[in-house]
Structures are given as structure tokens and as C-alpha cells.
Amino acid sequence: MAAVAALRGSCRWRGGRRAGLHRAPCRGHRLTPADDEMYQRTRVMVLEPESPNIMFIEGYSTRGFTISGDVVVGPCAVLPRSILQWNVGSHRDISHESLSLFRLLEPQIEILVLGTGDRVERLHPATLKQMRECGIAVEVQDTANACATFNFLMNERRVVAAGLIPPR
């Protein structure tokens, strides 16, 4: 009898008909995960907290870049194991000659990531074609995304280089 009385209190009348068991949510009610949901959470583990042999771009500013703890002023070429000043002033100065450094590397790089400053700037199609003919894929991005792409590819142990122009 007590069970019937409890059920009567949990049923609501809608339009003269009795609705099924329905309990309105309270303000203080909290959802709790079911037992099977407890083990489906995403976890992130850092397997390599530090990679001393890999170049990482840690930051950038209008003046230059911080790469693996070193501060580089102005445009730079980031190679798999070294950093060089890159003699370009803007994206207009990127040419077949200014990219010759990246074609001479041994082992040959797979991908060249170019950061062109604040915005993605189009490069001359002939310049990009010459790099493709040498077997080097070129990815042109704004500098912020180019830094992130370079770090991602380096973390995957790809043979990658970057030509970066600081944003204004």
C-alpha cells in the first residue's frame, strides 16, 4: 500500500489523463555519471616532457622568436638542428634565391613551413613550383600558425624546416 501511495505522488495529471512516472528536475539536482561512464574519460599523458635534440618555437613577437631557449631577432630560418638569420624583409622578398638554403640541406627536408607575418600572403607560383620539383612541400601560413605547424611536425619527427617573418 505504501508503494502505491508513493507512485501516486510521482504521477502527474495532464489533460485529464494520468501521465507515466515523471519526476520534474529540481534546482539542486546534480547529474552523476553512471558506473560505465567513469572509465570513458579522456586522459592526456605527456610521454616526452623534454626533447633536448628537437628545435621548438616557444614564442614570437614583433621583434623575433624564442626558439629552444634562444632569442632570435628578425626573420629566421629554423632548421632541424640549427637556427639561422634569414635575409628577407617581407613576404615580397621570398624568392627562388632566398629559398635556396632549404634546397641545399642534407638530409633533404620534406616540408618547408613559411610564416609570412600577420596574414597569409601569396607567393609567386613559379617559386612554389620550383620547390615542389625539388621534392619539398611548401606550406604558407601566417606566422602564428606556422610556428604551431612547425612544432607539431617536429614533434612527429618529420624532417621539416621553417622560414619565419615576425608579425608587425
GIKA-V662567 format. One record per backbone hydrogen bond with DSSP energy under -1.0 kcal/mol. CO is the residue of the C=O (numbers start at 1). NH is the residue of the N-H. If there is no record, write none. Layout:
[[CO	NH] [CO	NH]]
This chain:
[[1	5] [2	6] [3	7] [4	8] [5	9] [10	22] [12	19] [14	17] [17	14] [37	40] [51	54] [56	68] [59	66] [63	74] [64	61] [65	72] [66	58] [66	59] [67	70] [70	67] [72	65] [75	86] [76	164] [77	84] [78	162] [82	79] [84	77] [86	88] [90	93] [91	94] [95	99] [97	100] [100	104] [110	137] [111	161] [112	139] [113	163] [114	141] [115	165] [117	143] [124	128] [125	129] [126	130] [127	131] [128	132] [129	133] [131	136] [132	135] [137	112] [139	114] [141	116] [142	146] [143	147] [144	148] [145	149] [146	150] [147	151] [148	152] [149	153] [150	154] [151	155] [152	156] [153	158] [154	157] [158	160] [159	110] [159	111] [161	113] [162	78] [163	115] [164	76]]
